[in-house]
Amino acid sequence: MKGDKFPAISIVMPVYNEEKKIEGCLKSIREQDYPQNKIEIIFVDDDSTDKSLEIAKKYKITYVRNGKHDYDIGKSLGIKKAKGEYVMFLDGDNILTRKDWIKRIMNPLLDHPKIIGSQPIWFKYNPKDSFFDRYCTLYGITDPLTIYLKKRDRLMLWENKWKIVPSKDSGDYFLTKFNKKNMPTIGSVGFTIRKRYLLKTNYDPAFSHLDCIQDLIGQGYNTFAMVKLDIIHLHSSSFKDFIGKLKRNLNIFIRDFDKRRYTWDASLKDKILAAITMATFIIPFYHSFRGYMKIKDSAWFAHPFICFVVIIMYLRIFIFWKVGINRKG
């Protein structure tokens, strides 16, 4: 970080039963070479039944109870409690990868007053992680559909330039302007933003990062930094876990559809093309082969199969949803 300015930052962390992962997350925060009195950890506990809260209390947290079993509500409660000038969003399964991580994510925000928020562009690879954690890390995703709709917010590990949206390489980060059409799924897993901009969004009673970032872009606040930095995301220990989280997220999307403001702006043609691409193996296999040439890991080759399963699952759920709407109509 340049100079002696260390602004206060609040880390909003919604948690439910993360006792196996939460200590690594909190420890990585408290080991940062950033003044610890400027780091507020807002631990929003959703009535965990394990030892998550007991572990967290060792790391000087600000406790907030959720109890609604909804992460978006938890994030909203955390924002309301935040005292810092900046807000960062982390989950209990995230770990900061280096001691200057917070300084690195903050630098663009301090360099350029027009930058609204900053986000790391890679997940950190560890060959000892579970197969499906490695898969998510290698592709920089939690949902392969974001790749083929061109909405992903991370790079695959064989990519080193942010070309998803036109941007300027500023050395340690890519300076990017988003609009309604090209906005990726930015806003989580290390995303850091000036709090005053969060307060301009409709974040209460539930904070949907996609909705609120779109709110800001609609108001003309569209400049972001995609930082050349990685973060650990321990997402899925098994195929069942991976598919279960996708189903959960899709069901939440359907449940809250009438409330959502982020529309996944893509033409019908683009959606059909994405579905065909995922179901026909060819391009997903190319991505597998390209990645394997850089990092020799068999997890790359799960991609064509996962793409096929996911698109069939999504089409099935979508059809049943639409049939249900028509029957009600």
Secondary structure, DSSP 8 states (H G I E B T S, - for coil): --TT----EEEEEEESS-TTTHHHHHHHHHTSSS-GGGEEEEEEE---SSSHHHHHGGG--EEEE--SS-HHHHHHHHHHH--SSEEEE--TTEEE-STTHHHHHHHHHHH-TT--EEEEEEE---TTS-HHHHHHHHHT-S-THHHHTT---S--TT--S--SS-EEE-SSEEEEE--TTT--S-S-SS-EEEHHHHTTS--SS---HHHHHHHHHHTT--EEEEEEEEEEE---SSHHHHHHHHHHHHHHHHHTGGG--------HHHHHHHHHHHHS-HHHHHHHHHHHHHS--GGGGGHHHHHHHHHHHHHHHHHHHHHHHHHH-
